């Protein structure tokens, strides 16, 4: 989805609630190649439900990351999520894209819970069968204040924002360039961050349901801190199955298992809603991403609870790696953090991915 747009390469900048990720890809004859990437942590409470609380911290993190990785590209694609983002699939009378362009504000007004003048909006025609009286359209609206806040920090960091996307659709782009998409297969992309979960259910590579949930891995970190009495940094290590001196791993395992129930329940609720609202009534596979997908046992817990095969996604399945510049082992360790960034890095101004 393109809420902005001017065809040059861009860098994907994923501004998350616990870190900022930058991904730079090169389009070659053999496909995409990863040229560079970087991850910079940011303090908690800098981003809350997608809203920027401390712009200075984000600007400094981006500047330092670009300098450290020697990234020179200035055009960037970013994405947003949270309560200020509205995504709706609606059914409208069949019309051309040009006709819809002229009437979309009036058609969408009843579905947007904000004044229409307060949002930037885009649309994508999902299905329009020849001769049929109706068509399915995906509309996306984002509050202008949110877009202005994000583009302002990018500008202060020396970058030119040429595409504004949505986290869920960036995940969709990442999936579609890395995995073989079949018309009958339904997959769920679940991005579990520190403070939020992005869910996008695709049938045949087309989004059929998106949902953002205000829950994430930081809740589990906080629970470990509270019950074990360790620092935030040590709690993060323990959460992902690492060891900390003087801490019983079995005790932590039980804490993580209990605290993960809330996250797994939110994922199941979204799946149940989708399954009750569709005729197909099935999801074939779940692909996890995001830093909190590294939580020990989370993939197994989702699979057990939902009955759906679940695995951590690979954003570089079909993307070449510049072996001379990049550490393959380090990339493997950090790949789950980069899924949204990869989906952004393939965007180009004016496209409709």
N, C-alpha and C positions, 0 to 999 in steps of 0.2 A: 504494500500500500504506500502511495507516495503523497504525503501531505504537503510536500514542498517540491519544488523542483525548478535546473538549467541543464559530449559524453566523455568525461575523463574518469580515470581511476579515483576511487575514494578510499579512505581508511574507515573501518568500522569502529566506533567508540561506544562501548556499552557502559553507561554510568549506572552501576548497581548500588545497592544499599550498604555493601561492605567493601566494595572494591571497584576500580575502574579498569576496564579491559580494552586494549587497542589491538586491532588485527589489520594487517596489510597483506592483501593478495595481489597476485599478478595474473592476468588473463593470458594464457599461452595457447599454442596450437593444440597441445595435449590436454588442455583444461586449466583449471585454476592451480596456482602454486602459492604456498605460504612463503612470503618474503620476510615478515617480521611480526612480532607480537609482544605484548607486555601487559603486566598486571600490577596495579598499585593499590594497596589497601587504603581505605579512608576511615576516619573515626565513626563510631556508631552515632546515630541521630543526625548525621549530615543529610541523609535522604530518609524521609518518612512518608510511607505510602506513595512513593513516586515524586513527592514534592521536595524541592531543594530548600534545606534549612540553613546551610552554610556554603554560600557560593565561593567564598575565598578558598576554603579547603579543597573544593573540587578543581578550581582553576589551577592551584598550585600542584595538585596531584597530576593533572593532565600535562602541564608544562614539564614537570620533572620526568614523567614517563616518556614523553616525546624526545626530550633531550637525552635521556639515558639510552634509549633504543635508536637514537639518531634517525628518527622518522622525519622526512622532509615534506611529505605530501600534506597539503593544507586543506583540501576538500574532504569533508567528512560526512558520514551517515550516522545518525543517532536514533535511539528508540525510546519510547516512553511506555508506562503502564500505570495501573492504579485506578482510583475512583474518578479521576479526571478524564479517563479514556472510556468512550462508549463504543461498543461494537455490536451491531445488530444485523441479522439476516432478515430481509423483508421481501415480500412478494408484491410486485407492481405490474400494472398493465404493460404488455410488450411495447417497447419503443427502441429507437436507435440510441447509441451511446451519446450522440450529439443532443438528441432531445432530452435525454436524462440529465446531461450536464446542465441544461437550462432550467430544469424543473426539480433537481435533487433537493434543494433547500426546502421547498414546499412539501415535497413527498416525505422528507425525513423529519420534519419539524415535530410531528407527533410522537416520534420515537426517542427524541433527545431530551433529557431532563434538565437541560440548561437553555437559556435564551440562545436562539440560533446565531445571533450576532456575536456571542461570546466564544464561539468554537471555530476551529478550522476543520473542514470536512472533506472527505474523499469517498469514493465508491468504487466497487468492482462488480461487474456483471458476472455472476457465477454460472448461470445456465439460461440459455434462451433458445429453445427449440423452434425451428422454422415452422411458421403457421400456428403456433400456440398463442393463446391470448394473454399469457402471463409469463413473467420471468423472475428469477431469484437474484437479489442484489445484496451485496455486503456493503454496509455503510459504516464508516469510522469517523467519529468526531472526538476531537481533543480540545480541551479548554485553551484558549489563546494564551492565557496567563502562564500555563505550564510550558507551552512551546517557547514563549518569550524568555522564560527563566532559563531553559536549557540552552537555547541558541545564544543567550547572553554570556553564559559561562564559557561556551565554546569560543565565542568571539574574543573574550578576554584572554583565553588561552592561546590565541593566535590561529584558530581554525575557522574555516568557512563552512557552515552547515548547508549542505545542498540537498539532503534527504532527511525527512523525519519519518520514521517507521514506528511500528508497535512491536514490543518484545515478542508477542506470540507469533506474529507474521515473520519476524526475523528467524525464529526457530523453524518455521515452515520452509523458508528459503534454504536454510542449512540442511534440513532433512532431504529436500527434493534434489539437491545437487550431490548428495552423498549416498543415497539409498535408491534401490530400484523400486519405483512406484508402480503398483498394479491397480487397475481400475476397481477391483472388487475388495481390495484390502483396506481395512480401517485401522489406523494407528493413533495413539495418543502421545503427544509430546508434552512432557511434564518438566518444567524448569523450576527447580527448587532453590531459591535464593536464601539469603540471610533473613529477610523480613517479608518475603512474598513468594507465591507460587503462580506461575503462568501455565495455563493448560490450553492446548490447542488440539482438537480432535479432527483428523483428516480422513476423508474417504476418497480414495483414488487421487491423493495429493491435493485435494481441495478442502479448505477449512469448513467444517460444519458446526463447530461449537468452540468458542473461546471463553475463558474465565480467568480472572485474576483473584487470588485469595490472599488476604492479609494474615499470613502465617508463614513461618519459615524456620530455618535451622538455628537461628539465634535463640529461639525459645528453649531448645535442647541444651545449647551452651549455657544459658542462664541457670537451667535446672541442675546441670553438673556442678557449676560453680557453687550454687546454694547448698547442695547436698554433700559435696566432697570437700568444699572449702579450698579450692585452688584458684589461680589467676584465670583471667579470660583466655589468655594465650594457651595455658595448659588445658583448659576445658575444651578448647578447639581441637587440640591434639587428641585428647581422649575421645572426643565425639566421633572422630574418624578412625578409631581403632588403634591409635598410637599409645605409647606407654609413657607414664610420668612416674618418677621415683616416689615410692611411698604410697602409691595408689593401687588398690586392688582392681585389676581389670574386670573381674567378674561382677563386682559391685557396680562399676560404670556401665557395663553391658546391660544390666537390669534397668538402670536409670535411663539409658538411651532408648531401650526397648519400650519402656512405659511412656516416656516423653514423646516418642515418635508416633504414638497412636493418634494424636490430634492431627498431625500432618497427613497420615495415611487415610484418616476418616474424611478429610476435606477432599482428597483425591477421589476416594470412592463415591462421595456425594455427587461430584461432577460427572463421574462415569454413569452412576445410576440415573441421573437426570437425562443424560444423552440417550441411554438405552431405553428409557421409558418414553422418549419423545420421537424415536425413529422406528421405522418398520424393520430395518435390517436387524436391529437388536443385538449387535455384537461389536466388540473391539478385539482385534486380532493380536495387537502387541502394544506395549508401552515402552517408550524410550525416555530415559531420564537425562537431565542435564542440570547445570548449575552447581555451585560449590557444595550445597547441602546434599547433592546426590552421592557425595562421598561418605555420608554418614553410614557407619557400619550397620549392615543389615537392612537398610531402607528399601533397597530393590526387592529383597526377599519378602519383606513385610507387605509391600504393595501387591506383589504377585500372589501371596498367600491370601490376603484380604479380598482381592478382586477376582482371583482365579484367572488372571491374564498374564501371559509371559512378559516379564519385565527385565530390561537390561539398560545399562548406561550407554547413551548414544556416543558415537564417534564423529565429531565434526570434520575430521580429516580422512575419512574413509576413501574418498576419491579425489582428494586434494594433494598435489605433490608437495614435498617438503624440501626446502633448500638446505641440504645436509651440510654444506660448507659453513653456513651462517648459524644454523640452529641446532640445539642440543636435543636429540630425539627423545632421550629419557625424560628430560625436563618437560618437553612438550607433552609427552604421554601423561605425565603426572598432572598437568594443568589443563588438559584438553576440555574437561567438563566445564571449566569456567568460560570457555571461549565460544560456545555454541551460538549465542546471540551475536557476538562480535563477527563471527564468520558470516552469518546471515546478513549482517549489515554491510560487510566488506564487498559483497557481490552486487550491491545496489549501485545503480547509476541514475543521475538526475533525469527525471522525466520518464523512467520506466514504470511498468505497472506490475511488478512482481509481488 
